[in-house]
Amino acid sequence: MAIIQSLRRCGVDAEFYNIDYFRPGLEEIESYFSINQYDLVGISTVVSTAYAYTKKLSSMIRKVSPKSTLILGGNMAASAEIILRKTEVDFCVIGDGEFVVRDLFEYLKANHGVRDDNKLEKILGIAYLDSSDRFMFTGYGRRPSSAEIEYADYTILEKDGSIDHFIYERSHDMHEGVSAIFTQNYERAKLTGGKSAHVTIAKGCVARCTFCHRWEKGYRPRAVGDVIEHVTMLRDSYGVGTVVVADENFGADRKLTRELVIELGKLGVGWIVAGVRARTVNLDDLRLWAENGCMTAYFGIESGSTKILEIMEKQATVQENLDALRWTSEAGLGTTIQLVLGMPGEDDVTVDETIKFLQEASHFLLDWKIKAPSETISINYAQALPGTPLYEFARENGYIGKTVDEEEDYLLKISDTDAYSEDHFLNYTGLPLLKVLMWRPLILAEVDAYHLRINIGISKVSLVFITKYYLQVAIYRLGNGLWNDSPSKGGESMGNGGFFNINNGIKFAPLLLNSVTRCVFYPTLAVAVAFLRGRSLSHTFGLLFEHLFWSLGLLKIHRYELSAKSLRKVISINKNSTEAETEEDGMLPLRLGR
């Protein structure tokens, strides 16, 4: 939408074909582009798991509209050379595209489809194959300043009929009722307006997490007056009472944030924030947020291990994470702990440290006083996304091939998969895959058992307790549509979807409450995970035997020992090594990034 609005400002007639929302069939898409014959088609690709579909889409457009120029933007453009060589895309836009797309459009209009390499080299922010079939990246283009970032023009969504996906009725909140403050703000938000909308207050992030891809350098918050004007419009024109702040990083500018919070309070709206950094808040800040309509604050906790936090380059300590969670509860706000498992260097020791971290947090987290921790902990396995140090680590150590064909094989493998799935997880740990896949249910079981012992006061297991426990879980899930034997989405609504990976599978915690059943807990968990995660019977038994032989010392698996604390310092392209200087890789400037 930002690209459409930017083009319209310079007189270009741009239309929005919302494939992501409407999900038209391939025949319908082919008919649409056959009829319209656009000069320029821009494909927005937020995630790399859309590669296979993008390849199919570009081929279809090229077939029915051969004169159209196809450009691609979004995070997938981190794989620009693969896209340009393996799909029908003509140009990739790198980074913020609002100004780059205007320059590219003017070039296309002036040259009428005739390639002019000299002119193309002067357009910053694009990647393409030149007349000699060399991959070219022109460097980063001008990006919008904080004052130039436009808010969404919702008339575009009204025209195509998708606005109800973006401004939607809020029917359920997973933190409802956790505190008097939360309930008060929740009820006030419903009175102000029954709908919710996502709002971007700032672009960029002050962090550089090694598993996270981002184009933007630095942090660009909007002026408080601009934000309040936009939220007021949403409230008055669309009946929005709850604002979900969709920033990568909320609150990094603490002075500006305090001003904004007070003004949001005057509007009477409720609000929810994600991407908060633990080290940028204190109890006074969070109390001010709660007093002015905040209901929920989410942090990227990621791990309870100092070692893994350093590998991730989180720039936050275990104690800072604990303090932020404690203060959030003391302020009466809801939260969901989010973790990332399976980074290089992860092992049983770091997992145990994360378990102890969660057990300590269980003493004060509000949500865990009314439900089991496993119902509100979101755990994902680290994914090697192009444009991240984790991807480069995987590439340099043989988990992903280095050639264009091999990299495309990886993009095809991860395409059309659930982002929460473990099916396409690359095991960088040097430990049996089954052991690594067991970490997630192991953490949840240990924390649930601790919660039952310490917070609920259940010290031993009985048949009556097991029956009651599982019956309550079943009733809760059936009532909320959450019954599933695999990881599933839940939590805060994002239109019709969700952005948490809440486990609704088998609960193993009762096995940990008895010294006898604790002895059978690990093998029971191993068999259950192998059968649930095995793609076939042979794969299931392969997982089990690999773990068994490794445990008996009959199988050795290569374990990569990290030579530095941060993953960024391990990969060669960031060490000015001979290999990096001599590598014949047209993508090198992109791999180095900002």
C-alpha positions, -999 to 999 in steps of 0.1 A, spaced: 0 0 0 29 24 7 42 17 -28 8 24 -43 4 56 -24 39 67 -34 32 61 -71 -2 79 -70 16 109 -56 35 113 -89 4 107 -110 7 69 -117 -25 49 -118 -18 20 -95 -41 -8 -85 -40 -33 -56 -46 -70 -63 -48 -85 -28 -39 -121 -35 -29 -127 2 -64 -118 14 -87 -131 -14 -66 -162 -23 -79 -165 -59 -73 -196 -78 -46 -198 -104 -70 -196 -133 -86 -165 -119 -52 -148 -114 -42 -157 -150 -75 -143 -163 -70 -111 -143 -35 -103 -157 -45 -114 -192 -73 -89 -192 -54 -59 -176 -20 -61 -193 -3 -38 -168 29 -20 -177 44 -27 -143 36 -54 -118 50 -52 -83 51 -83 -61 54 -77 -23 70 -106 -6 73 -104 32 87 -138 39 110 -163 20 85 -191 25 65 -176 -4 93 -183 -29 76 -212 -47 44 -193 -51 62 -162 -63 80 -182 -89 48 -197 -101 30 -163 -101 57 -145 -121 58 -173 -147 20 -171 -151 21 -133 -155 49 -135 -180 29 -160 -201 -3 -140 -203 12 -105 -202 47 -108 -218 53 -70 -220 48 -64 -183 79 -55 -162 79 -75 -130 95 -60 -99 97 -77 -64 102 -61 -30 101 -72 6 124 -94 26 126 -121 0 147 -97 -21 176 -107 2 178 -137 -22 178 -113 -52 202 -132 -75 182 -165 -71 150 -146 -78 164 -129 -109 180 -160 -123 153 -186 -114 120 -166 -118 105 -142 -143 111 -112 -121 130 -83 -138 141 -62 -109 144 -65 -71 139 -35 -49 162 -36 -19 150 -20 13 124 8 15 108 11 -19 87 42 -18 112 64 -36 131 36 -55 99 25 -73 93 61 -86 128 62 -100 124 28 -116 91 37 -131 104 69 -147 133 49 -162 109 23 -176 86 50 -190 115 68 -207 131 37 -222 100 18 -234 114 -16 -225 149 -10 -240 176 -20 -215 201 8 -207 227 -4 -183 243 30 -178 210 45 -166 201 15 -145 234 18 -126 223 52 -114 191 40 -98 199 33 -62 181 5 -44 177 -21 -72 192 -54 -82 190 -68 -117 209 -88 -144 227 -66 -168 230 -71 -206 260 -94 -200 239 -115 -175 260 -102 -145 242 -97 -112 241 -60 -103 232 -43 -70 233 -5 -72 235 1 -34 209 13 -10 185 41 -21 170 70 -2 145 58 24 116 79 38 124 99 69 101 95 99 81 125 86 78 110 51 64 76 62 28 76 51 -1 60 70 -23 35 51 -50 50 28 -79 27 39 -99 37 9 -77 13 -11 -90 -15 11 -125 -3 10 -124 -4 -28 -113 -40 -30 -135 -52 -1 -107 -64 22 -110 -37 49 -127 -60 74 -95 -80 75 -74 -50 86 -100 -32 107 -118 -60 125 -141 -69 153 -122 -79 184 -139 -110 198 -114 -125 222 -83 -116 241 -61 -143 256 -52 -120 286 -87 -110 294 -93 -108 331 -57 -111 343 -59 -79 364 -82 -51 374 -61 -27 352 -63 -49 322 -101 -54 326 -106 -16 331 -87 -8 299 -103 -36 280 -138 -25 288 -129 12 281 -116 1 247 -148 -17 238 -168 14 248 -147 36 226 -151 13 196 -156 -24 191 -130 -28 163 -92 -32 163 -66 -20 138 -28 -23 134 -8 9 134 28 15 126 43 41 149 80 36 140 101 18 114 132 -1 121 148 -15 153 176 -5 175 188 -42 177 205 -66 153 193 -101 164 213 -126 144 182 -147 134 161 -116 123 161 -101 89 156 -63 84 167 -39 57 165 -7 77 194 7 96 184 26 127 150 35 142 125 61 128 96 70 151 68 91 138 60 124 155 35 121 183 10 145 166 10 124 134 3 92 153 -25 108 174 -41 123 142 -41 88 126 -55 70 156 -82 97 160 -92 91 124 -94 53 130 -115 59 161 -139 84 146 -142 70 110 -140 33 116 -150 27 152 -116 15 163 -113 12 201 -81 -10 202 -49 -2 185 -23 -29 180 11 -13 175 27 -33 147 63 -20 151 94 -42 151 105 -22 181 82 -1 204 95 23 229 132 26 220 129 65 222 117 67 258 110 104 259 89 103 228 71 72 240 61 88 273 46 118 253 28 94 230 14 72 259 -2 102 276 -18 114 244 -32 79 236 -47 79 271 -66 111 263 -81 94 233 -97 67 254 -85 39 232 -70 6 244 -37 -5 230 -13 -34 227 24 -33 219 48 -59 207 85 -57 200 93 -40 233 129 -43 244 133 -55 280 162 -30 287 142 1 276 114 -1 302 111 2 340 82 -2 364 73 35 362 71 34 324 49 3 324 26 18 351 23 49 330 13 27 300 -13 9 320 -28 41 333 -32 54 297 -49 24 281 -22 -2 275 -35 -38 281 -7 -60 269 31 -57 263 51 -83 245 89 -87 247 113 -107 225 126 -127 255 139 -156 232 160 -174 258 168 -178 295 205 -186 287 232 -159 288 251 -178 262 222 -180 237 213 -143 243 249 -134 233 248 -157 202 216 -140 192 231 -106 200 200 -96 219 218 -69 239 197 -79 270 206 -99 300 187 -127 317 181 -104 347 168 -76 324 143 -100 309 132 -111 343 128 -76 355 108 -66 325 84 -95 330 80 -88 367 74 -51 362 48 -59 335 29 -80 359 32 -54 387 18 -28 364 -12 -51 357 -4 -58 320 -7 -91 302 21 -106 283 32 -138 265 67 -151 267 82 -158 233 112 -180 229 134 -191 200 150 -226 203 177 -244 183 203 -216 176 239 -228 169 253 -235 204 220 -246 219 224 -277 241 208 -293 272 226 -269 295 212 -238 278 177 -254 276 179 -261 314 189 -225 320 158 -214 300 136 -238 321 150 -223 354 143 -188 340 107 -197 333 103 -213 366 114 -181 383 91 -160 362 62 -183 372 62 -168 406 49 -134 394 34 -137 359 -3 -128 360 -15 -150 332 0 -181 349 -21 -176 380 -52 -184 360 -39 -210 334 -11 -234 328 22 -218 316 21 -240 285 -11 -223 274 7 -189 271 43 -197 262 51 -192 225 81 -212 213 95 -213 177 125 -230 163 151 -208 147 147 -205 110 175 -196 86 160 -167 68 179 -151 39 195 -118 49 204 -130 84 237 -141 100 220 -174 108 214 -180 71 250 -172 63 261 -196 91 240 -223 76 254 -215 41 290 -215 52 288 -247 72 270 -269 46 234 -268 59 225 -248 28 244 -250 -4 263 -220 -18 254 -222 -55 223 -205 -69 207 -239 -76 214 -251 -41 201 -219 -25 169 -222 -46 165 -258 -34 164 -245 1 139 -218 -7 117 -244 -24 120 -267 6 108 -240 30 80 -227 7 44 -230 16 51 -242 51 36 -231 84 59 -206 99 54 -224 133 62 -258 119 95 -276 128 95 -296 95 120 -272 78 141 -266 109 179 -270 102 196 -287 131 227 -267 138 233 -281 173 253 -312 166 228 -332 187 203 -358 175 173 -342 158 148 -360 181 165 -346 212 163 -311 197 126 -315 188 119 -327 223 132 -295 239 99 -276 232 76 -301 250 102 -307 276 104 -270 285 66 -268 287 62 -299 308 89 -289 333 74 -254 337 39 -267 340 50 -293 366 68 -266 386 37 -244 384 15 -273 397 38 -279 426 47 -243 436 17 -222 426 -11 -248 428 3 -269 456 1 -303 440 30 -324 452 21 -358 439 1 -374 411 -30 -396 415 -55 -412 391 -81 -387 403 -58 -358 397 -48 -370 362 -85 -375 352 -94 -340 365 -63 -324 349 -69 -337 314 -106 -332 316 -101 -295 324 -76 -292 296 -100 -308 271 -130 -287 282 -109 -255 279 -97 -264 245 -130 -275 231 -146 -244 244 -120 -222 227 -115 -243 195 -79 -251 205 -78 -289 204 -49 -300 183 -21 -325 186 4 -303 170 16 -267 174 -10 -242 165 -16 -205 162 -34 -187 190 -35 -155 210 -39 -120 198 -59 -117 167 -43 -103 136 -73 -101 115 -82 -137 110 -49 -152 121 -25 -151 150 11 -144 158 19 -168 186 28 -204 186 9 -217 216 11 -255 222 -22 -273 224 -7 -308 222 -3 -335 247 4 -324 283 32 -344 299 35 -324 331 17 -349 354 45 -375 347 70 -352 364 50 -350 397 59 -385 408 93 -401 412 82 -433 395 65 -417 365 94 -392 362 116 -422 353 95 -430 322 89 -393 313 119 -389 289 114 -422 269 76 -416 268 83 -381 255 108 -393 229 84 -419 215 55 -394 214 76 -367 196 90 -392 171 56 -404 161 41 -369 160 69 -353 141 80 -382 120 71 -377 83 68 -415 78 72 -447 98 107 -451 86 115 -415 95 100 -420 129 122 -450 137 152 -432 122 147 -404 147 144 -429 176 175 -450 166 197 -420 159 190 -407 195 194 -442 210 227 -449 192 240 -414 201 230 -419 238 249 -453 239 280 -436 223 277 -456 191 271 -426 169 290 -394 166 274 -362 152 296 -333 142 292 -305 167 303 -271 155 320 -251 183 314 -214 180 346 -194 182 329 -161 193 300 -151 214 279 -135 187 270 -155 156 276 -124 135 313 -127 144 315 -163 134 305 -160 98 334 -152 74 318 -124 54 319 -103 86 355 -110 95 372 -95 64 388 -129 58 406 -139 26 376 -161 16 353 -131 19 376 -108 -1 381 -133 -30 347 -150 -31 332 -146 -66 297 -138 -53 277 -110 -69 254 -111 -38 283 -102 -15 272 -65 -10 237 -77 -1 251 -104 22 271 -79 40 239 -58 43 238 -24 60 
